[in-house]
Amino acid sequence: MFRGLCDYFVTVGSRVASSPRSGYRGPIVRSLLAGLAAAFTLCILAAPAGAASYLPPGKKVYWGGQGGYSQNFIRDFKKQSGKHPAIYNYFISWNASDSAMHWLSFRLSDSRAQGSAAMLSIAPESTGLSPRDLARGRGDAFMVGLNRLLAEHGEVVFLRPLSEMNNANNPYAPYNHSGGSRGPKNAIGQLKNAWRRIALITRGGEVATIDAKLKRLHMPPVKTGAKELVKTQVALMWVPLSFGNPEIAKNHPRNFWPGAKYVDWVGTTWYSPYRNSSAMTSFYNYPLWRKKPFAFAEWGVWGAESPGFVNQFFGFLKSHKRVRMAVYYQSASLKTEFRLSAHPASRAALRRAVKWPRLTGVAP
């Protein structure tokens, strides 16, 4: 909407300036041109500058959800949770094929049609690509294609790459469940460089400038013939586990931090079997990222009914002011252990909780 208004101001201004009466500068025309100039300046200042959080207004908190890959599922989440999702999450494979990009364009269109901003959780599990491969540019075709797709979409998208990178359940994590290394291809340094490369490419800009930044990071140039990648309205979400799986010192999220300029949001995941909030509080307050807006990129009831956890979660939201997004997880395929319809007591507690005035279903 804001981009449309900017286009409108530019169009009107050009028509006024080029009209047959433009030589006349009476008070009405002068006032109109001054107003248009101010509006155009605001548009320039508000234009994407390569890094932005796209926070909700005031002290609002985005409400989000997931579970399924069509508009019907977005509508059903509103029905089940009691509130329209400002954010809707999709899990996306690292696939640069035309058919995969075409399918993803439909998901972006679905979220827009339903008045939600898309969150894309991207990871290379099914491709065999390692963090080292990504850092060296072997995944660039997907990232360049994604940049183009996001530019065509023209609206804010929240991008969550390599989520829970300190979770041994994910093949791109550096350590297995016993704490042993998965080798240099999955090293933490490679993960951090992969993240930085993702941020630089998906945000867009002149390719020569991106290549210079990559060179300083000891990475090869972007694999593209283009001279420029369109600047996009993308917010990068860095989402590790609050401590790590396994819980060992070298798996603490601080070791995975890619640097503040590559991250727009910091977040984590929280589920009902793990109700101890001390790890959440410690992660939330960690000095490296305590100036970043905070998101629960996934949270929810897992397994047994737990309306008490729903109430506990909202208590945390209300007492931790940097939390500006909460995305309820039902799993991509609506597995019974996560699905709201399979947890009527927890769902009832959630429907009461989402009446909290600061929670918004309005997309950026």
C-alpha positions in Angstrom: 0.0 0.0 0.0 2.7 2.5 1.0 4.6 1.8 -2.3 1.4 2.5 -4.2 1.0 5.8 -2.5 4.6 6.7 -3.4 3.8 5.9 -7.0 0.7 8.1 -6.8 2.6 11.1 -5.4 5.2 10.8 -8.2 2.6 10.6 -10.9 0.5 13.5 -9.6 3.6 15.7 -9.1 4.8 15.1 -12.6 1.4 15.9 -14.0 1.1 19.2 -12.1 4.6 20.2 -13.1 4.1 19.4 -16.8 0.6 20.7 -17.2 -0.2 23.7 -19.5 -0.8 25.8 -16.4 2.5 24.8 -14.8 3.9 28.3 -15.5 1.4 29.6 -13.0 2.5 29.3 -9.4 -0.5 30.5 -7.5 -0.9 29.7 -3.8 -3.0 26.6 -4.4 -0.5 25.1 -6.8 2.5 26.1 -4.7 0.9 24.4 -1.7 0.1 21.3 -3.7 3.7 21.0 -5.0 5.1 21.6 -1.5 2.9 18.8 -0.1 3.9 16.5 -2.9 7.5 17.2 -2.4 7.2 16.4 1.3 5.4 13.2 0.6 8.0 12.2 -2.1 10.8 12.9 0.4 9.0 10.6 2.9 8.8 7.9 0.3 12.5 8.1 -0.4 13.4 7.9 3.3 11.1 5.0 3.8 12.3 3.0 0.8 14.1 -0.3 1.6 17.7 0.4 2.4 18.9 -3.2 2.4 18.0 -4.0 6.0 14.7 -3.5 7.8 12.6 -5.1 10.5 9.1 -3.9 9.3 7.8 -3.8 12.9 4.1 -3.6 13.7 3.0 -0.1 14.6 3.2 1.2 18.1 3.7 -1.6 20.6 1.7 -4.1 18.7 2.7 -7.8 18.3 2.2 -9.6 15.0 0.0 -12.7 15.3 1.0 -15.5 13.0 0.4 -19.2 12.1 1.0 -22.0 9.8 -0.3 -25.4 8.8 -1.0 -26.1 5.1 -0.2 -24.6 1.8 -3.3 -22.9 0.4 -5.7 -20.0 1.1 -8.1 -22.4 2.8 -5.6 -23.2 5.4 -4.9 -19.5 6.2 -8.7 -19.0 6.7 -8.9 -22.2 8.8 -6.1 -20.9 11.1 -8.1 -17.8 11.7 -11.1 -19.9 12.6 -9.2 -22.3 14.8 -7.1 -19.7 16.7 -9.7 -17.0 16.9 -7.6 -14.3 15.1 -6.5 -13.6 11.6 -2.7 -14.1 11.1 -0.7 -11.1 10.1 2.1 -13.5 9.3 1.8 -17.0 7.7 4.7 -19.4 7.6 5.7 -21.8 4.8 8.5 -24.3 4.9 10.4 -24.0 1.5 12.9 -26.3 -0.1 16.1 -24.9 -1.5 15.0 -25.6 -5.1 15.8 -23.2 -8.0 13.8 -25.0 -10.7 11.2 -23.1 -12.6 8.4 -25.3 -11.3 9.5 -24.7 -7.7 9.7 -21.0 -8.1 6.3 -21.0 -9.8 4.8 -22.9 -6.9 6.4 -20.5 -4.4 4.9 -17.5 -6.3 1.5 -19.0 -5.7 2.2 -19.2 -2.0 3.1 -15.6 -1.9 0.0 -14.7 -3.9 -2.1 -16.8 -1.4 -0.8 -14.9 1.6 -1.3 -11.6 -0.1 -4.9 -12.5 -1.1 -5.7 -13.4 2.5 -4.1 -10.2 3.9 -1.1 -11.9 5.5 2.6 -11.4 5.0 4.5 -14.5 4.1 7.3 -16.0 6.3 9.5 -18.3 4.3 11.5 -20.9 6.3 14.2 -22.0 3.9 16.7 -24.8 4.4 18.7 -27.2 2.1 17.8 -30.6 3.8 16.5 -32.3 0.6 19.3 -31.0 -1.6 22.5 -32.4 0.0 24.0 -28.9 0.1 26.1 -28.2 3.2 26.7 -24.8 4.9 30.1 -24.8 3.2 28.4 -25.4 -0.2 26.1 -22.4 0.5 29.0 -20.2 1.6 30.9 -21.1 -1.6 27.9 -20.2 -3.8 26.5 -23.6 -4.8 23.1 -22.4 -3.6 23.2 -19.1 -5.4 20.7 -20.0 -8.2 18.0 -20.4 -5.6 18.9 -17.2 -3.7 19.1 -15.1 -6.9 15.8 -16.6 -8.0 14.3 -15.9 -4.6 15.5 -12.3 -4.8 13.8 -11.9 -8.2 10.6 -13.5 -6.9 10.5 -11.3 -3.8 11.0 -8.2 -5.9 8.1 -9.2 -8.2 5.9 -9.8 -5.1 6.6 -6.3 -4.0 5.5 -6.7 -0.4 7.2 -7.4 2.9 8.4 -11.0 3.4 10.0 -12.4 6.5 12.8 -14.8 5.6 13.9 -17.5 8.1 17.0 -19.3 6.7 18.7 -22.3 8.4 16.4 -22.2 11.4 17.5 -24.0 14.6 21.0 -24.3 13.2 22.1 -25.5 16.6 19.7 -28.4 16.6 21.2 -31.8 15.9 18.0 -32.9 14.3 18.8 -30.6 11.3 21.4 -32.0 8.9 23.1 -28.6 8.5 23.8 -28.4 12.2 27.5 -28.6 13.2 27.2 -31.3 15.9 25.4 -34.6 16.2 23.3 -35.7 19.2 26.3 -36.8 21.1 28.1 -33.5 20.6 30.5 -34.8 18.0 31.5 -32.7 15.0 29.9 -33.3 11.6 33.0 -32.2 9.9 34.4 -29.0 8.2 31.5 -28.8 5.7 29.1 -28.1 8.7 31.5 -26.0 10.7 30.0 -23.0 12.6 32.2 -20.6 10.5 30.6 -22.0 7.4 27.1 -21.6 8.8 27.8 -18.0 9.7 29.2 -17.2 6.2 26.3 -19.0 4.6 23.9 -16.8 6.5 25.8 -13.6 5.5 25.7 -14.7 1.9 21.9 -15.3 2.1 21.4 -11.9 3.6 23.5 -10.0 1.0 21.9 -11.7 -2.0 18.3 -11.7 -0.9 18.3 -8.1 0.1 19.6 -7.1 -3.3 21.7 -4.3 -4.6 24.5 -3.7 -7.1 26.2 -7.1 -7.7 29.7 -5.4 -7.7 29.0 -4.1 -4.2 27.7 -7.4 -3.0 30.8 -9.2 -4.5 33.1 -6.7 -2.7 31.4 -7.5 0.6 31.7 -11.2 -0.1 35.3 -10.9 -1.0 36.0 -9.2 2.4 34.3 -12.2 4.0 36.6 -14.6 1.9 33.7 -15.8 -0.2 33.4 -16.1 -4.0 31.2 -13.6 -6.0 27.6 -14.1 -6.6 26.9 -16.6 -9.4 24.8 -14.4 -11.7 25.2 -12.6 -15.0 23.1 -9.7 -13.7 24.7 -6.3 -12.8 22.1 -5.6 -10.1 19.7 -7.6 -7.9 16.6 -5.7 -7.1 16.3 -4.4 -3.5 13.6 -6.3 -1.7 11.3 -5.7 1.3 12.7 -8.7 3.2 13.4 -9.0 6.9 16.0 -11.6 7.9 15.0 -13.7 11.0 17.8 -15.5 12.9 16.2 -18.3 14.8 18.4 -20.8 16.8 17.3 -22.9 19.7 17.5 -21.0 22.9 20.5 -23.1 24.1 21.0 -26.0 21.7 20.5 -29.7 21.1 22.6 -31.1 22.5 22.9 -28.6 25.4 26.7 -28.2 25.3 28.6 -24.9 25.5 29.9 -25.0 21.9 26.3 -25.3 20.7 25.1 -22.1 22.5 23.5 -19.6 20.0 26.2 -17.0 20.7 28.6 -19.0 18.7 26.4 -18.9 15.7 25.7 -15.1 15.7 26.5 -13.8 12.1 26.6 -10.1 13.2 24.0 -7.5 13.7 24.1 -6.0 10.2 23.0 -9.4 8.7 20.0 -9.9 11.1 16.7 -7.9 11.3 14.9 -10.1 13.9 16.1 -12.5 16.6 13.9 -15.3 17.6 13.5 -18.9 18.8 11.0 -21.7 19.2 9.0 -22.8 22.3 6.8 -25.8 22.9 4.7 -27.1 25.7 6.8 -30.1 26.8 9.6 -27.6 27.6 7.9 -25.1 29.9 10.9 -23.9 31.9 11.2 -20.2 30.9 14.7 -19.6 32.3 16.3 -20.5 29.0 14.0 -18.2 27.1 14.7 -15.3 29.5 18.5 -15.9 29.2 18.3 -16.0 25.4 16.0 -13.0 25.2 18.4 -10.9 27.3 21.7 -12.0 25.7 23.8 -8.8 25.1 24.7 -9.6 21.5 21.2 -9.3 20.2 19.1 -7.5 22.9 18.6 -4.5 20.7 16.9 -6.5 18.0 13.1 -7.1 17.9 12.3 -10.6 19.1 10.0 -13.3 17.5 8.7 -16.6 18.5 9.0 -18.1 15.0 7.3 -21.3 16.2 5.5 -22.0 19.4 2.6 -24.2 20.4 1.1 -27.2 22.2 2.9 -30.4 21.3 1.3 -33.7 22.2 -0.8 -33.6 25.4 -3.3 -30.8 26.1 -1.6 -27.8 27.8 -3.9 -24.8 28.2 -1.6 -23.7 31.1 1.3 -23.4 28.6 -0.8 -21.1 26.4 -1.4 -18.8 29.4 2.3 -19.0 30.4 3.3 -18.1 26.9 1.1 -15.0 26.7 2.4 -14.0 30.2 5.9 -14.0 28.7 4.8 -11.9 25.7 3.2 -9.3 28.0 6.2 -9.0 30.3 8.9 -8.9 27.5 8.4 -5.8 25.5 10.8 -6.7 22.6 8.6 -9.6 21.6 6.9 -8.3 18.5 5.9 -11.5 16.7 4.3 -14.9 17.8 3.7 -17.6 15.1 1.7 -20.6 16.2 3.0 -23.9 14.9 0.7 -26.7 13.7 3.3 -28.3 11.4 3.3 -28.0 7.7 1.1 -31.1 7.3 -1.1 -30.5 10.3 0.1 -33.5 12.3 -2.2 -34.5 15.1 0.3 -33.8 17.9 0.4 -30.1 16.8 -3.0 -29.4 15.2 -5.2 -26.9 17.1 -8.4 -28.9 16.3 -7.0 -31.9 18.1 -6.4 -29.8 21.3 -9.8 -28.3 22.2 -8.9 -27.2 25.7 -5.7 -25.5 24.6 -7.5 -24.0 21.6 -10.1 -22.5 24.0 -7.4 -21.0 26.1 -5.8 -19.6 22.9 -9.0 -18.0 21.7 -9.2 -16.1 25.0 -5.6 -15.1 24.9 -5.6 -13.7 21.4 -8.1 -11.0 22.5 -5.1 -9.2 24.0 -5.3 -5.7 22.5 -1.6 -5.5 21.6 -1.9 -8.6 19.3 -2.5 -7.6 15.7 -3.7 -9.5 12.7 -2.8 -6.7 10.3 0.2 -7.4 8.0 2.9 -4.8 7.4 
